[in-house]
Amino acid sequence: MNQTKRYLDIVRDIRDMIRQEKIKPGDRIPSERELAETMQVGRSTLREALRSLELLGLIETRRGEGTFLSDHRNHTLVEVLSTFVLQDNQSHKDVWETRLLHEVAAIQSICQNEAASQMKVWDSFRLHLTNDSFQREDFVRELMVLSGNRLSLKIWFLLKQYSGNPYDGTVTSDEIEHMNHILTAIEQQDAETAVREFRAWNEWLQKERIRNGNDS
């Protein structure tokens, strides 16, 4: 179970470790190998967690020196957002909708870019849809990365975390049709259809969360 622990859980564990060990801005954090051994997780998943923290500006990797906790001023956005989200249910809804805006913008950007819309990754995703281990989060994160907007990607990591990680888990058979429609529309550079299908998929996910009692 530990080996398959998702990287957002690892992100939280790393943050807990930083607080518990009172690591200060500018201090070096344990190496990738040390963290993997301590947390008993795979190196590739841990690397993704560290990458997300670095994209958020929370840690800084210095070639030949290691990884260090960034200046506390870089944590401002995290603290402001977390405080905002804890206020009420409307705030949770606002975060969900704002996250979706960034995802829709990423899809539109990809559809406007012929090279991005024709990448082999879409065929790869289609093949993986028949695999029981295909992670929803991997799909959406790839959309954000391929959009090429690094600021939007940073904000997305935060919004996803504070909206309860709506993409946790693997794609089910009920979702495959939605996913195939999204992929086909992207390859055809049909932004309107791709966005419509993506929103429909999100609505399905939200209903499933409510049905299963996982909605905040």
VEXVO-764701 format. One line per 10 residues: number of its first residue (from 1); their letters; for each residue x, y, z of N, C-alpha, C. Coordinates in nm, 4 decimals. Example, Ala and Ser with C-alpha at 12.3 -4.5 7.8 and 13.67 -1.06 7.14 Angstrom:
BEGIN
1> as> 1.3190:-0.5690:0.7800:1.2300:-0.4500:0.7800:1.3200:-0.3300:0.7800  1.2850:-0.2250:0.7080:1.3670:-0.1060:0.7140:1.2900:0.0030:0.7870;
END
This chain:
BEGIN
1> mnqtkryldi> 0.0834:-0.1213:0.0000:0.0000:0.0000:0.0000:0.0859:0.1249:0.0000  0.1915:0.1257:0.0840:0.2779:0.2423:0.0924:0.3441:0.2760:-0.0396  0.3779:0.1711:-0.1174:0.4476:0.1935:-0.2422:0.3603:0.2661:-0.3443  0.2293:0.2536:-0.3319:0.1398:0.3171:-0.4280:0.0806:0.4472:-0.3741  0.1300:0.4931:-0.2628:0.0784:0.6155:-0.2016:0.0902:0.7317:-0.2997  -0.0171:0.8041:-0.3180:-0.0182:0.9120:-0.4156:0.0643:1.0309:-0.3683  0.1140:1.1050:-0.4646:0.2131:1.2068:-0.4315:0.1580:1.3210:-0.3475  0.0260:1.3490:-0.3558:-0.0283:1.4565:-0.2721:-0.0270:1.4179:-0.1247  -0.0435:1.2882:-0.0967:-0.0306:1.2422:0.0417:0.1128:1.2617:0.0894  0.2074:1.2363:-0.0014:0.3487:1.2524:0.0329:0.3806:1.3999:0.0557;
11> vrdirdmirq> 0.3206:1.4867:-0.0252:0.3398:1.6308:-0.0065:0.2991:1.6708:0.1353  0.1852:1.6207:0.1800:0.1384:1.6536:0.3154:0.2336:1.5979:0.4202  0.2846:1.4759:0.3964:0.3784:1.4154:0.4913:0.5072:1.4968:0.5009  0.5541:1.5457:0.3865:0.6764:1.6268:0.3855:0.6538:1.7562:0.4629  0.5383:1.8171:0.4415:0.5075:1.9414:0.5146:0.4987:1.9152:0.6651  0.4387:1.8019:0.7021:0.4319:1.7667:0.8444:0.5723:1.7480:0.9013  0.6580:1.6838:0.8242:0.7961:1.6607:0.8681:0.8698:1.7928:0.8885  0.8474:1.8873:0.7969:0.9122:2.0187:0.8059:0.8697:2.0898:0.9343  0.7399:2.0790:0.9676:0.6905:2.1424:1.0904:0.7431:2.0716:1.2146  0.7369:1.9391:1.2135:0.7778:1.8613:1.3309:0.9266:1.8760:1.3604;
21> ekikpgdrip> 1.0087:1.8789:1.2559:1.1531:1.8893:1.2749:1.2010:2.0341:1.2788  1.1034:2.1263:1.2704:1.1321:2.2700:1.2802:1.2385:2.3138:1.1803  1.2238:2.2657:1.0577:1.3140:2.3068:0.9504:1.2780:2.4493:0.9110  1.3772:2.5355:0.9066:1.3548:2.6772:0.8791:1.3905:2.7106:0.7345  1.3371:2.8224:0.6821:1.3718:2.8646:0.5467:1.5240:2.8741:0.5309  1.5727:2.8149:0.4252:1.7172:2.8137:0.4012:1.7841:2.6859:0.4473  1.7142:2.6080:0.5338:1.7697:2.4814:0.5820:1.7531:2.3733:0.4750  1.8449:2.2795:0.4779:1.8400:2.1672:0.3839:1.7410:2.0629:0.4346  1.6609:2.0065:0.3438:1.5707:1.8990:0.3820:1.6356:1.7663:0.3434  1.5900:1.6546:0.3994:1.6502:1.5244:0.3669:1.6511:1.4975:0.2162;
31> serelaetmq> 1.7459:1.4162:0.1737:1.7580:1.3846:0.0313:1.6408:1.2998:-0.0165  1.6283:1.2900:-0.1474:1.5231:1.2085:-0.2074:1.5321:1.0641:-0.1576  1.6543:1.0108:-0.1511:1.6734:0.8735:-0.1050:1.6302:0.8584:0.0414  1.6711:0.9544:0.1252:1.6361:0.9486:0.2676:1.4851:0.9573:0.2880  1.4201:1.0455:0.2122:1.2750:1.0617:0.2252:1.2021:0.9354:0.1795  1.2499:0.8769:0.0694:1.1868:0.7553:0.0175:1.1949:0.6421:0.1189  1.3100:0.6306:0.1833:1.3277:0.5249:0.2831:1.2429:0.5502:0.4074  1.2412:0.6743:0.4525:1.1649:0.7092:0.5726:1.0151:0.6892:0.5518  0.9662:0.7326:0.4357:0.8225:0.7268:0.4091:0.7796:0.5958:0.3442  0.8786:0.5144:0.3066:0.8516:0.3853:0.2435:0.7644:0.4008:0.1193;
41> vgrstlreal> 0.8099:0.4878:0.0294:0.7388:0.5125:-0.0965:0.8364:0.5008:-0.2121  0.7834:0.4851:-0.3315:0.8663:0.4753:-0.4505:0.9343:0.6068:-0.4831  1.0534:0.5970:-0.5417:1.1300:0.7178:-0.5740:1.0581:0.8042:-0.6778  0.9932:0.7417:-0.7764:0.9288:0.8193:-0.8826:0.8120:0.9012:-0.8281  0.7328:0.8419:-0.7365:0.6210:0.9146:-0.6774:0.6712:1.0257:-0.5865  0.7765:0.9975:-0.5120:0.8349:1.0989:-0.4246:0.8888:1.2147:-0.5084  0.9525:1.1816:-0.6199:1.0081:1.2854:-0.7077:0.8980:1.3778:-0.7574  0.7799:1.3215:-0.7883:0.6664:1.4020:-0.8328:0.6193:1.4947:-0.7208  0.6215:1.4456:-0.5984:0.5812:1.5279:-0.4837:0.6768:1.6453:-0.4658  0.8064:1.6171:-0.4743:0.9065:1.7232:-0.4604:0.8944:1.8240:-0.5739;
51> rslellglie> 0.8638:1.7735:-0.6923:0.8481:1.8620:-0.8081:0.7311:1.9575:-0.7865  0.6217:1.9065:-0.7319:0.5063:1.9929:-0.7086:0.5375:2.0988:-0.6035  0.6114:2.0610:-0.4989:0.6503:2.1574:-0.3959:0.7428:2.2642:-0.4533  0.8290:2.2217:-0.5451:0.9203:2.3185:-0.6063:0.8445:2.4130:-0.6980  0.7477:2.3612:-0.7733:0.6663:2.4455:-0.8605:0.5885:2.5492:-0.7802  0.5486:2.5108:-0.6594:0.4759:2.6029:-0.5723:0.5681:2.7030:-0.5029  0.6992:2.6841:-0.5198:0.7945:2.7750:-0.4587:0.8218:2.7469:-0.3132  0.7844:2.6262:-0.2661:0.8017:2.5934:-0.1250:0.9397:2.5359:-0.0951  1.0019:2.4737:-0.1950:1.1378:2.4228:-0.1791:1.2206:2.4667:-0.2991  1.3505:2.4592:-0.2824:1.4425:2.5024:-0.3880:1.5553:2.4003:-0.4009;
61> trrgegtfls> 1.5762:2.3518:-0.5222:1.6834:2.2556:-0.5470:1.8063:2.3289:-0.6008  1.9196:2.3075:-0.5355:2.0450:2.3695:-0.5792:2.1379:2.2590:-0.6273  2.1766:2.2683:-0.7528:2.2589:2.1649:-0.8134:2.3867:2.1404:-0.7324  2.4076:2.0159:-0.6962:2.5278:1.9781:-0.6237:2.5221:2.0035:-0.4742  2.4152:2.0678:-0.4269:2.4044:2.1010:-0.2841:2.2899:2.0283:-0.2149  2.1779:2.0107:-0.2860:2.0627:1.9459:-0.2256:1.9372:2.0296:-0.2401  1.8381:1.9975:-0.1582:1.7092:2.0664:-0.1628:1.6876:2.1418:-0.0325  1.6412:2.2659:-0.0452:1.6288:2.3534:0.0709:1.4873:2.4111:0.0807  1.4458:2.4410:0.2035:1.3176:2.5057:0.2261:1.3295:2.6515:0.1822  1.2343:2.6957:0.0998:1.2404:2.8322:0.0467:1.2055:2.9347:0.1539;
71> dhrnhtlvev> 1.2307:3.0599:0.1208:1.2009:3.1699:0.2109:1.0529:3.1690:0.2474  1.0220:3.1999:0.3722:0.8837:3.1919:0.4216:0.7880:3.2798:0.3443  0.8390:3.3850:0.2813:0.7499:3.4740:0.2067:0.6865:3.4030:0.0884  0.7496:3.2952:0.0416:0.6927:3.2194:-0.0691:0.5733:3.1351:-0.0259  0.5486:3.1255:0.1046:0.4381:3.0449:0.1546:0.3090:3.1256:0.1643  0.3156:3.2539:0.1351:0.2000:3.3412:0.1564:0.0760:3.2916:0.0842  0.0889:3.2550:-0.0437:-0.0272:3.2115:-0.1210:-0.0904:3.0878:-0.0595  -0.0079:2.9954:-0.0126:-0.0592:2.8735:0.0503:-0.1398:2.9080:0.1741  -0.0857:2.9949:0.2592:-0.1534:3.0301:0.3839:-0.2829:3.1060:0.3575  -0.2792:3.2002:0.2626:-0.3995:3.2780:0.2315:-0.5084:3.1863:0.1780;
81> lstfvlqdnq> -0.4714:3.0968:0.0867:-0.5702:3.0082:0.0276:-0.6276:2.9120:0.1304  -0.5418:2.8557:0.2136:-0.5901:2.7590:0.3122:-0.6853:2.8265:0.4116  -0.6547:2.9496:0.4512:-0.7429:3.0233:0.5422:-0.8769:3.0518:0.4755  -0.8700:3.0913:0.3488:-0.9921:3.1229:0.2735:-1.0818:3.0005:0.2611  -1.0221:2.8870:0.2278:-1.0977:2.7648:0.2030:-1.1685:2.7151:0.3284  -1.1096:2.7398:0.4438:-1.1675:2.6904:0.5684:-1.2876:2.7719:0.6157  -1.3212:2.8784:0.5428:-1.4258:2.9685:0.5906:-1.5661:2.9078:0.5831  -1.6090:2.8647:0.4648:-1.7446:2.8119:0.4518:-1.7574:2.7264:0.3261  -1.8773:2.6703:0.3080:-1.9013:2.5823:0.1944:-1.8931:2.6562:0.0610  -1.9329:2.7839:0.0612:-1.9259:2.8615:-0.0622:-1.7812:2.8747:-0.1075;
91> shkdvwetrl> -1.6898:2.8871:-0.0121:-1.5483:2.8972:-0.0451:-1.4996:2.7708:-0.1142  -1.5455:2.6542:-0.0654:-1.5083:2.5280:-0.1291:-1.5587:2.5241:-0.2738  -1.6801:2.5719:-0.2942:-1.7372:2.5752:-0.4289:-1.6577:2.6695:-0.5183  -1.6189:2.7854:-0.4632:-1.5411:2.8824:-0.5404:-1.4066:2.8228:-0.5833  -1.3433:2.7486:-0.4927:-1.2146:2.6864:-0.5244:-1.2326:2.5838:-0.6351  -1.3374:2.5011:-0.6240:-1.3648:2.3999:-0.7264:-1.3826:2.4661:-0.8631  -1.4627:2.5730:-0.8677:-1.4909:2.6401:-0.9948:-1.3680:2.7116:-1.0501  -1.2869:2.7686:-0.9615:-1.1653:2.8376:-1.0067:-1.0645:2.7378:-1.0625  -1.0544:2.6222:-0.9973:-0.9663:2.5161:-1.0479:-1.0102:2.4737:-1.1876  -1.1409:2.4591:-1.2049:-1.1948:2.4175:-1.3338:-1.1665:2.5207:-1.4424;
101> lhevaaiqsi> -1.1686:2.6477:-1.4068:-1.1364:2.7533:-1.5037:-0.9946:2.7371:-1.5589  -0.9013:2.7037:-1.4714:-0.7631:2.6838:-1.5152:-0.7518:2.5608:-1.6053  -0.8271:2.4572:-1.5748:-0.8222:2.3357:-1.6558:-0.8830:2.3592:-1.7937  -0.9928:2.4318:-1.7972:-1.0572:2.4650:-1.9245:-0.9646:2.5513:-2.0099  -0.8992:2.6480:-1.9467:-0.8051:2.7340:-2.0192:-0.6900:2.6520:-2.0769  -0.6450:2.5508:-2.0025:-0.5367:2.4642:-2.0505:-0.5813:2.3869:-2.1737  -0.7020:2.3334:-2.1713:-0.7557:2.2594:-2.2866:-0.7671:2.3502:-2.4077  -0.8178:2.4706:-2.3874:-0.8312:2.5655:-2.4983:-0.6954:2.6004:-2.5577  -0.5962:2.6175:-2.4706:-0.4609:2.6497:-2.5168:-0.4022:2.5356:-2.5999  -0.4214:2.4127:-2.5540:-0.3703:2.2967:-2.6265:-0.4379:2.2844:-2.7629;
111> cqneaasqmk> -0.5690:2.3049:-2.7668:-0.6431:2.2939:-2.8926:-0.6018:2.4001:-2.9940  -0.5524:2.5110:-2.9455:-0.5052:2.6174:-3.0352:-0.3632:2.5939:-3.0834  -0.2981:2.4936:-3.0267:-0.1593:2.4628:-3.0606:-0.1562:2.3304:-3.1377  -0.1358:2.3365:-3.2674:-0.1422:2.2161:-3.3508:-0.0412:2.1109:-3.3065  0.0803:2.1540:-3.2728:0.1837:2.0594:-3.2305:0.1427:1.9864:-3.1029  0.0858:2.0606:-3.0066:0.0447:1.9995:-2.8796:-0.0721:1.9042:-2.9001  -0.1667:1.9426:-2.9853:-0.2856:1.8590:-3.0056:-0.2536:1.7305:-3.0805  -0.1400:1.7268:-3.1493:-0.1022:1.6078:-3.2261:0.0044:1.5227:-3.1577  0.0318:1.5504:-3.0322:0.1358:1.4754:-2.9613:0.0952:1.3300:-2.9380  0.1953:1.2427:-2.9289:0.1723:1.0991:-2.9079:0.1069:1.0695:-2.7733;
121> vwdsfrlhlt> 0.1166:1.1642:-2.6807:0.0650:1.1399:-2.5462:-0.0839:1.1065:-2.5466  -0.1600:1.1615:-2.6410:-0.3046:1.1360:-2.6445:-0.3320:0.9899:-2.6809  -0.2535:0.9356:-2.7763:-0.2662:0.7930:-2.8090:-0.2295:0.7077:-2.6882  -0.1268:0.7520:-2.6163:-0.0818:0.6781:-2.4987:-0.1920:0.6752:-2.3923  -0.2562:0.7894:-2.3711:-0.3650:0.7950:-2.2740:-0.4800:0.7028:-2.3155  -0.5100:0.7032:-2.4440:-0.6207:0.6198:-2.4918:-0.5921:0.4717:-2.4659  -0.4678:0.4320:-2.4861:-0.4291:0.2939:-2.4596:-0.4398:0.2613:-2.3110  -0.4028:0.3588:-2.2274:-0.4039:0.3363:-2.0828:-0.5444:0.3348:-2.0231  -0.6433:0.3805:-2.0993:-0.7793:0.3809:-2.0475:-0.8306:0.2399:-2.0198  -0.7727:0.1424:-2.0881:-0.8135:0.0036:-2.0656:-0.7371:-0.0594:-1.9498;
131> ndsfqredfv> -0.6457:0.0188:-1.8916:-0.5652:-0.0300:-1.7799:-0.6294:0.0141:-1.6494  -0.6516:-0.0789:-1.5599:-0.7194:-0.0470:-1.4340:-0.6426:0.0508:-1.3460  -0.5159:0.0758:-1.3763:-0.4343:0.1624:-1.2907:-0.4181:0.3037:-1.3463  -0.4954:0.3401:-1.4493:-0.4825:0.4736:-1.5084:-0.5369:0.5787:-1.4122  -0.4515:0.6687:-1.3678:-0.4890:0.7677:-1.2674:-0.5510:0.8929:-1.3307  -0.6657:0.9337:-1.2784:-0.7296:1.0566:-1.3284:-0.6350:1.1764:-1.3160  -0.5694:1.1827:-1.2016:-0.4822:1.2963:-1.1724:-0.3702:1.3111:-1.2758  -0.3152:1.1979:-1.3221:-0.2086:1.2014:-1.4214:-0.2571:1.2666:-1.5505  -0.3798:1.2363:-1.5885:-0.4377:1.2907:-1.7108:-0.4527:1.4426:-1.7036  -0.5144:1.4906:-1.5954:-0.5404:1.6347:-1.5840:-0.4097:1.7118:-1.5643;
141> relmvlsgnr> -0.3174:1.6546:-1.4857:-0.1905:1.7218:-1.4660:-0.1157:1.7382:-1.5985  -0.1253:1.6360:-1.6847:-0.0596:1.6449:-1.8155:-0.1205:1.7566:-1.9003  -0.2520:1.7755:-1.8893:-0.3172:1.8860:-1.9598:-0.2588:2.0192:-1.9145  -0.2431:2.0336:-1.7822:-0.1911:2.1587:-1.7282:-0.0466:2.1824:-1.7726  0.0333:2.0771:-1.7719:0.1743:2.0896:-1.8119:0.1853:2.1260:-1.9598  0.1070:2.0577:-2.0445:0.1159:2.0795:-2.1891:0.0618:2.2154:-2.2322  -0.0168:2.2793:-2.1453:-0.0653:2.4136:-2.1793:0.0496:2.5139:-2.1823  0.1579:2.4805:-2.1100:0.2772:2.5651:-2.1101:0.2705:2.6848:-2.0178  0.1644:2.6961:-1.9391:0.1490:2.8104:-1.8489:0.1934:2.7700:-1.7084  0.3148:2.8059:-1.6714:0.3722:2.7624:-1.5438:0.2999:2.8242:-1.4240;
151> lslkiwfllk> 0.2567:2.9494:-1.4367:0.1847:3.0134:-1.3266:0.0515:2.9425:-1.3023  -0.0190:2.9132:-1.4107:-0.1458:2.8424:-1.3983:-0.1242:2.7050:-1.3367  -0.0146:2.6397:-1.3725:0.0167:2.5085:-1.3154:0.0387:2.5178:-1.1652  0.1102:2.6194:-1.1206:0.1342:2.6379:-0.9773:0.0029:2.6588:-0.9026  -0.0809:2.7447:-0.9576:-0.2089:2.7733:-0.8936:-0.2956:2.6479:-0.8922  -0.2901:2.5715:-1.0017:-0.3702:2.4494:-1.0114:-0.3341:2.3492:-0.9026  -0.2051:2.3323:-0.8757:-0.1626:2.2399:-0.7700:-0.2281:2.2773:-0.6370  -0.2297:2.4062:-0.6078:-0.2902:2.4527:-0.4825:-0.4413:2.4318:-0.4813  -0.5058:2.4738:-0.5893:-0.6510:2.4638:-0.5953:-0.6973:2.3186:-0.5895  -0.6254:2.2303:-0.6539:-0.6614:2.0888:-0.6530:-0.6502:2.0323:-0.5120;
161> qysgnpydgt> -0.5438:2.0695:-0.4434:-0.5239:2.0189:-0.3086:-0.6353:2.0650:-0.2155  -0.6723:2.1936:-0.2271:-0.7710:2.2487:-0.1351:-0.9154:2.2252:-0.1791  -0.9346:2.1629:-0.2958:-1.0709:2.1236:-0.3341:-1.0884:1.9741:-0.3111  -1.0036:1.9177:-0.2249:-1.0192:1.7789:-0.1846:-0.9705:1.6788:-0.2864  -0.8788:1.7191:-0.3729:-0.8226:1.6319:-0.4765:-0.9324:1.5569:-0.5511  -1.0093:1.6266:-0.6356:-1.1215:1.5644:-0.7057:-1.0803:1.4525:-0.8007  -0.9520:1.4475:-0.8359:-0.9062:1.3472:-0.9318:-0.8363:1.2286:-0.8655  -0.8594:1.2130:-0.7380:-0.8007:1.0995:-0.6677:-0.8603:0.9693:-0.7213  -0.7751:0.8691:-0.7392:-0.8247:0.7388:-0.7811:-0.8051:0.7111:-0.9286  -0.8462:0.5919:-0.9675:-0.8280:0.5485:-1.1059:-0.9556:0.5668:-1.1871;
171> vtsdeiehmn> -0.9376:0.5754:-1.3181:-1.0511:0.5897:-1.4093:-1.1329:0.4602:-1.4087  -1.2636:0.4743:-1.3951:-1.3529:0.3578:-1.3958:-1.4124:0.3388:-1.5350  -1.4769:0.2253:-1.5549:-1.5375:0.1961:-1.6854:-1.6449:0.2980:-1.7204  -1.7097:0.3565:-1.6191:-1.8144:0.4556:-1.6433:-1.7598:0.5864:-1.6997  -1.6298:0.6082:-1.6847:-1.5685:0.7344:-1.7277:-1.5018:0.7270:-1.8645  -1.4796:0.6068:-1.9135:-1.3994:0.5897:-2.0349:-1.4575:0.6655:-2.1543  -1.5909:0.6632:-2.1686:-1.6523:0.7332:-2.2814:-1.6245:0.8830:-2.2750  -1.6375:0.9420:-2.1548:-1.6055:1.0850:-2.1374:-1.4613:1.1123:-2.1791  -1.3707:1.0295:-2.1305:-1.2283:1.0510:-2.1563:-1.1964:1.0396:-2.3049  -1.2552:0.9408:-2.3713:-1.2304:0.9240:-2.5143:-1.2814:1.0431:-2.5944;
181> hiltaieqqd> -1.3957:1.0964:-2.5547:-1.4501:1.2138:-2.6236:-1.3572:1.3348:-2.6059  -1.3042:1.3506:-2.4850:-1.2113:1.4616:-2.4583:-1.0865:1.4483:-2.5451  -1.0289:1.3293:-2.5475:-0.9061:1.3047:-2.6243:-0.9276:1.3281:-2.7731  -1.0376:1.2766:-2.8261:-1.0668:1.2925:-2.9689:-1.0835:1.4392:-3.0058  -1.1551:1.5130:-2.9214:-1.1775:1.6557:-2.9490:-1.0464:1.7341:-2.9448  -0.9588:1.7003:-2.8527:-0.8284:1.7678:-2.8444:-0.7482:1.7412:-2.9710  -0.7458:1.6162:-3.0134:-0.6699:1.5806:-3.1344:-0.7267:1.6503:-3.2581  -0.8556:1.6755:-3.2585:-0.9200:1.7442:-3.3709:-0.9159:1.8962:-3.3548  -0.8527:1.9421:-3.2476:-0.8441:2.0846:-3.2140:-0.9821:2.1482:-3.2024  -1.0761:2.0692:-3.1529:-1.2141:2.1145:-3.1323:-1.2293:2.1545:-2.9854;
191> aetavrefra> -1.1913:2.2777:-2.9546:-1.1894:2.3238:-2.8158:-1.3278:2.3226:-2.7521  -1.4292:2.3613:-2.8294:-1.5648:2.3682:-2.7742:-1.6119:2.2316:-2.7250  -1.5918:2.1289:-2.8077:-1.6338:1.9939:-2.7687:-1.5482:1.9399:-2.6544  -1.4169:1.9647:-2.6618:-1.3262:1.9163:-2.5572:-1.3637:1.9744:-2.4219  -1.3924:2.1038:-2.4183:-1.4300:2.1697:-2.2929:-1.5648:2.1182:-2.2437  -1.6603:2.1031:-2.3352:-1.7925:2.0535:-2.2964:-1.7838:1.9138:-2.2349  -1.7045:1.8262:-2.2975:-1.6892:1.6895:-2.2466:-1.6117:1.6874:-2.1149  -1.5144:1.7766:-2.1031:-1.4373:1.7836:-1.9781:-1.5261:1.8300:-1.8632  -1.6099:1.9288:-1.8895:-1.7021:1.9760:-1.7862:-1.8025:1.8662:-1.7484  -1.8483:1.7921:-1.8475:-1.9423:1.6834:-1.8201:-1.8767:1.5772:-1.7324;
201> wnewlqkeri> -1.7508:1.5477:-1.7600:-1.6758:1.4512:-1.6787:-1.6620:1.5021:-1.5353  -1.6298:1.6323:-1.5202:-1.6172:1.6908:-1.3862:-1.7490:1.6849:-1.3096  -1.8590:1.7110:-1.3785:-1.9896:1.7048:-1.3135:-2.0186:1.5626:-1.2660  -1.9802:1.4651:-1.3480:-1.9991:1.3247:-1.3100:-1.9168:1.2922:-1.1855  -1.7914:1.3389:-1.1842:-1.7042:1.3143:-1.0693:-1.7610:1.3775:-0.9426  -1.8121:1.4991:-0.9568:-1.8665:1.5685:-0.8400:-1.9891:1.4945:-0.7856  -2.0753:1.4458:-0.8731:-2.1930:1.3704:-0.8298:-2.1519:1.2416:-0.7590  -2.0462:1.1770:-0.8115:-1.9973:1.0542:-0.7500:-1.9419:1.0807:-0.6099  -1.8713:1.1931:-0.5946:-1.8166:1.2294:-0.4638:-1.9299:1.2511:-0.3632  -2.0350:1.3198:-0.4070:-2.1484:1.3459:-0.3188:-2.2198:1.2138:-0.2856;
211> rngnds> -2.2379:1.1303:-0.3868:-2.3050:1.0015:-0.3649:-2.2295:0.9133:-0.2686  -2.0958:0.9208:-0.2758:-2.0132:0.8376:-0.1874:-1.9794:0.9036:-0.0547  -2.0358:1.0254:-0.0346:-2.0142:1.0944:0.0924:-1.8775:1.1539:0.1077  -1.8095:1.1874:-0.0061:-1.6741:1.2426:0.0017:-1.6705:1.3923:-0.0237  -1.7838:1.4541:-0.0443:-1.7842:1.5976:-0.0730:-1.7719:1.6756:0.0563  -1.6910:1.7823:0.0503:-1.6684:1.8626:0.1713:-1.7899:1.9444:0.2068;
END
